[in-house]
Amino acid sequence: MRYIEVKGLSKTFTVRKRKEKGQLFREKTKVRALDSVSFSVEQGELVGYIGPNGAGKSTTVKILSGILTPDSGEVFVGGRIPWKERREHAAHIGVVFGQRSQLWWDVPILDSYVLLRDIYCLREDAWKKRLDELTERLELGNLLRTPLRLLSLGQRMRAELCGSLLHCPELLFLDEPTIGLDAVSKLALRDFLHEENQKNRTTILLTTHDMEDVAALCSRVMVLGHGNLLYDGALPELLSKYDRVRMIRIRYEDHAELGGLPERCAVSREGQDYLIRYEPSKVPTAWLLSELQKAGSIRELTAQQQNIDHMIAAMYREMDL
């Protein structure tokens, strides 16, 4: 069942240019944030919505959540038009922005959850059951009496997620949910989101610049650039087009002579290790390994794919984003 249906979505903003010396008024210009974007999302999907800054991701999320009204196009979320049925729509969605908070800064987070209970008109027994479930899964039990301002960044993000999911939304918008988190917190948050999606069939739209999050959570990605939808499909298929570089890290027992490698192999040093960057399409891996064996006695050797962020950067350059 299609939960989100978007057809021909367009949105233009009027912005004022910086006033130059001698100008009395600042000039106005039109910026097209979205240009006839169309897509659909099935109930229970976990979709990555990616693109560089200014691509139109946040504008899309604000329209889908009912905050903004588009210039043209059709949008249905759970059969509702978000900006026309805001109150009813808000009862079915949750939103987590990595840089903003919906919880009260100076009061215990439990007080914020009580307020959210009243805002969403939740029954006491249903609210208590859901709160107990979320605080256990997000490990918030010992923090409920703590003001939000005293929590670490990772704890605050878990608290925000709990608040957004108390009313069991059908759709969850996540905007940079792991920004600034350490590795342990990121992994825990990813595990929770995957479980929430699988257990409760919560539809999740994830907008982020952290491609590790997308790779870990999303089987489908949509790439937005210059207000246009440039790609909609599987992440591995997208990355395979830009997975052109391999890196070999090698350490020899003693001195090695790598001067015989072709110029298409970029050789650098990192401590005792040699780093060889090459493209398999131009330098066959089997041939390169044979040459590295001839150069000396090998102690350690590892080969790895190009970093996913580098692949996405290459994609953005090729798409002129």
N, C-alpha and C positions, 0 to 999 in steps of 0.2 A: 504494500500500500504506500503510495506517495504521500509523505507527510509535508514536505516542502515543495511547492511548485512555483517557479519563477519564470516569467515570459517577458522578454523585451524590456528589462528593467533599466531605466536611465535616470541619472541624477546629475544636475549641474549646480555648482556653487558660484556665487559672485564674490570675488576677493579683491581687496584693495592692494595695489602695488605700493612699495615703499616710496615715500615722497622724496623726490630729488631736490637738490638745492635750487631755490628760486621758484619752486612750484607752490601754488597756493593750495591746491587740493590734490589728494592722491588719486591716481587713475584707477579705474575699475577694470577687471578682466574676468572672463568666464572660464571656469575650470570644470571640465567634464569628468566627474568622478566615476560614473558608470555609463557605459554606452551599449545599450540593447543587450544586456546580459540575460541568458536563459539557462536554467538547470533545474533538476529535481533531485530530491533526497528521499529515500525510502525510510519508513518507520524502522528505527533500531540501527540505522547506519551510523558509523563513526567516520566522518569525512574531514580531511585536512584541507583548509582553504588558505593557500599560500600566495605570496607575491612580494615584491619589494615595497618599501615605504611609499605611500601615495598611490598604490595600485587600485585602491577602492575597497579593500577588505572591510575596514571598519564601517564604511558607509553602508555596505551590504548588510552587515550585522545590525546596524542601527535601524535600517528599514525593516528587516525581518523581525526585530524585536518591538517594532511599533514606535520607536523614538523619532524617526524621520519619515517624511512623506515623499515618495518618488515623484519625478516630473512626469513619467509615463511608464507604462508596463503593468503587468498583473503579478500579484504575489498572493499566494494562499499558503498559510501555515496551519495545518490541522483543520483545513476548511475555513479558516478565518482570514480576513484582511487585517493585518496587524495594526495599522494606523487608524482604522475605522472602528475596531473593536478592542481597544487598548485594555480596558479593565478585564474583560473575559480572557483576552489573550495572555495577559500577565500571569494569570492563574495557572497557565499551562507551560510556562517557560522558566528557565533559570539562567542567570548571566553571571559570569565571573570574569572580571577584568583584572589582569595582573597588577595594574598600577592604581586601581581604585577600590574602595571598600564600600560595602553595603551595611557593614556592622558599625555600631557606635564605638568611637575611639576610646573613650574614657570609662566605659562601664564593663562589667564582666560579660563575656560573650554569651553566657546563658540568658542575660537580660535582653540581649539583641534577639536571641532565638524566641523568647517569649513574645517580643514585639512582632516578630515575623509570623508567629502563630496567630496573633490577633489580626494582622494585616490580611493573611490568607484565609481567615475564618476557619481554621483547622479545629477539629474535635480534639479535646484534651487527650483522650486515650490514643488516637491515631498519631497525634503529634509526639506524645511521649514514647510510643513504640518506635517511631521513625528516628527520633532523637537518640534513643538508646542504641539503635542499630548503627547510626552514622558515627556517633562518638566512639563506639567500639572499633569500627572499621578504620576510622581516621585517627584513632589514639588520642582523643581529646578529653577523656574522662577526668583527668587530673587538672585540666585547664579551664573548665567551665566557669570557675569563680574568678578567673584572671582577666583583667581588662585587656582589650585588644592591643593597646599600645605597649604592653609589657611582653608580648609574644615575639618570638623570633619570626623571620620572614617565612620560613617553612611552616611554622605553626599557624601563622596568620592565613596562609593560603589554604591550609586544611580547614581552618575555621570558616573561611569564606565559602569553600565548597559545601561544607555542612549546611550553612545558611541557605545556599542556593538550591539545595536538594531536599530541604525539610518538607516541602509541599509536594514531593514526588512529581516533578515536572516531566512532561513528555519530551521536551527539547531543552538541551543545555548548550548555551553559547560559551565557549572558552576563548578568551583573548590573552595570549601570552601567559598561560597559567603557571609555568615553571620559571619565569624570568627571575634571575637572581638566586635561584635555589641551588644548594649543594647537590652533589651526585646522589647521596643517600636519599635526600628528600625528593629528588626528581624521580628516582626509581619507585619509591613508595607511592607517589602521586600517580604515576603511570599505571601501576598495578591496580590502584583503586578505580581509576577511570575505566580501565578495561573490564574490571569486575562489574562496575555499575552498568556499563553498556550491555554486557552479556546477561547479567542477572535480571535487570529491570527493563531491558529493551529500550533504554533511554537513547534517543537520537542525540548525537553530539556533533556540533560543528566547531572544529578547532582551528583558530587562526593563530599562527605563530611564525617566528623566524628560526626557531630551534628545530632543525630538520631531524635531529635524533628523536624528538617527541613524535614527529609525524611518522617516521620510519617504524617506531615502536608500537604506535597505536592505530595508524590508518592504513587500510588496504586500498583506499581510493583517495585521490587528491584532485583538487581543482586549482589551476594556476591562473591568477589574475594579473593583468598588466595593462597599464594605460586605460583602465576602465573596461577592458575586454577580457572575456574568458578564453584563454589561450590553450588550455589543456584540461581534459576531464577524463580520468581513467586510473588505471593501476599505477602505483608508485614504482614498482620494479621496472615496468615497461618504460616509464618516463626516464628513470635513471640510466637504463641500459643504453639510451641514445648518447649519454654524456660520460659513460664509464669507459674512458679511453686511456687512462693512465694507471700504471702500476708502480709501486715503490718496493724496492728490495733493500732490506737492511742486512748488512753482512759484516762479520767480524772475523779477522784472520788470526791465526796463532802468532804470527810474526809479520814481517814486512810483506806487502803485496804490491804487485805492479799492475795497475789498471789503465795504463796509458794506451792500451790497444783497443779500448772500447770506442765505438763510433761516436761522433758528435751528437747524434740523436739521443744518446744516453747522458743525462745530466748527473754528474757525480759530485757529491759533497761529503764533508766529514762532520761527524757529531761525536766528539770524544774519540774512542777507539773504533767506532763504527763507520763504515762507508754507507752512504745512502745513494742508491741508483734509481733515478726516476726515468721511466721510458714508456713508450706507447707500443703495446703488443702488436698492433697492426703494422708498425714500421720496423720493430726489432723483435723477432720471434723469441719467446721466453725460453724455449729449449736451447736455442743457440746462445743466448745471453748467459744462462746457467753454466753451460759448457765453458764459456770464456772465463767466467768467474772462478771456476774450479782450477783452470790453468794458471790463474794469477797467484795462487798460494794455497796454504793449508787452511781450510775453513774451520773455524770454531763454532760459529752460530750463523744461521741464515733464516730470515723470515721474509715473506712476501705478503703484501696487503693491497687492497683496493684503494683507490683514491678516496679521501675523506668526503663524506656525503655533502658537506657544506661547499666544498670545492666544485662538486658536480653541479649543485644548484646555482652557484655563482657562474659557472660556464654556461648553464642554461639561460640565465638572465642576460648574459652578454650576447648570446646568440639570438635571443628574442628581442634584443635592443631595449631592455628594460632598465 
